Amino acid sequence: MTGTQSSAADDGRRGLQAVIQLDDFRRLWIGQIFSQLADKFYIVLMVFLIAQYWVSNDPQSNGALAEVASAIRMDIETRSERITLLATGIYVANTVPAILLGLLAGVWADRWPKRRVMVASNAMRALLVLAAPFCLLPGPLFLGLSWGYWALMLMTFLESVLTQFFAPAEQAAIPLLVPPQLLLAANSLYQATSMAATIIGFALGQPILKLLSKTFLSLGLTGGEFLLLPFCYGMAALSLSTIRMKETLQEKRNIGIAHEIREGLQVLVKRPSVRRAMRNLVLLYSLLAAMYVLAISLAGSISSLGPTGFGTLLAMSGLGMALGAVITAQIGHHISRHHLGAAGLAAITFCLVLLGQLQGRLVITLMLCTVLGIGAALVAIPAQTTLQEDTPEGERGRVFGLQNNLINIALSLPLVLAGTLVSSIGLEPVLILLAVLAAIAALLERPWKRC
């Protein structure tokens, strides 16, 4: 009985409840919630503004859009297609800094105090988005579109640049605030929160914006929708500013940024555990990005869903990831990291094969998407924890900057390749190909070894 009570107490000290009780981590976590919600609300606001101010209901009045669409061979007969075209420009402006600046931002995250980087990046984003209303003012046209649209693209680019500094500093701060035995639970909580913010942010963003707009209009004021983002980013900065963090600042050295970037890359060469964790994360996000595209074809094979119902499949995967995060937080410390990763990759392999074999069956497809999400959490959380534990403190910013670089590339390329492969060889062969990649990664984890 005593041994059972001790084990239960140990579980309590290592689970989600224990990590939330850490005051400074809790402040970091609250800052993450507001920051991630703001990132999702930002995209929703941009699409909202495009629909309200730059896309007319009359196709004939969108001559400039028609020329652009013709150049890239895109059909814009419907209003939603014209909104999608302009929203694509916002997505590109948001993605480019994530691909190009990860390593550079990571170097500066190592050089500067991490709390200041996190607070400053959120405070500057709060100030930056205050410029959004001015983009609606009338002005000159460029390439047939109002100057305000191009100003929004520039604002989005700068907002993404600031995000690249926040991300590695945030990840590097976690092991400074959380004891080693709670790192797995802390990353599990972050994973669950990230999925919840994605679902809530995209699902509730537009209703909240409309509610704010109508509320202010009832008071005789306009622009209520522009207050949501400054509020969220401001609350993130406020919460993060209260963190007490002890960190060893990097000594000033007379070496160039390029040399520091090479030092960060050397961590992957010298530490196999870091290299394996990075490999698993890049592969996982590549698989998930491909599934974003393949979900449309999977949903199309189900008569009760249809292609436009692909969001239901993605939501079930997100639910699975949240469940996997909770499971990992509560029992993950009893299982070795490489066993967790191998189990997760095996679950993904199993689900990909069955998704190809059992197309058109709603309940089974939803269940498999949920299990796939659980498998993704079993891969992502131990890998992220290993990166935090095994990377030297003075080089964490660079390693996490590299991680953001590689993950954003991993998220971008499959979005293009998956659709092309499906149209040329079919859905099932593509799912089998992805399953083979996941199976190889599971074998590379050598699950037959005890540790």
Secondary structure, DSSP 8 states (H G I E B T S, - for coil): -HHHHHHHHHHHHHSHHHHHT-HHHHHHHHHHHHHHHHHHHHHHHHHHHIIIII--S-GGG-HHHHHHHHHTT----SHHHHHHHHHHHHHHHHHHHHHHSHHHHHHHHHHS-HHHHHHHHHHHHHHHGGGGGGGGS---EETTEEHHHHHHHHHHHHHHHHHHHHHHHHHHHHHHHS-GGGHHHHHHHHHHHHHHHHHHHHHHHHHHHHHHHHHHHHTT---GGGGHHHHHHHHHHHHHHT-----------S--HHHHHHHHHHHHHH-HHHHHHHHHHHHHHHHHHHHHHHHHHHHHTSTTT-GGGHHHHHHHHHHHHHHHHHHHHHHGGGS-HHHHHHHHHHHHHHHHHHHHHTTT-HHHHHHHHHHHHHHHHHHHHHHHHHHHHHS-GGGHHHHHHHHHHHHHHHHHHHHHHHHHHHHHH-HHHHHHHHHHHHHHHHHHT-TTS--
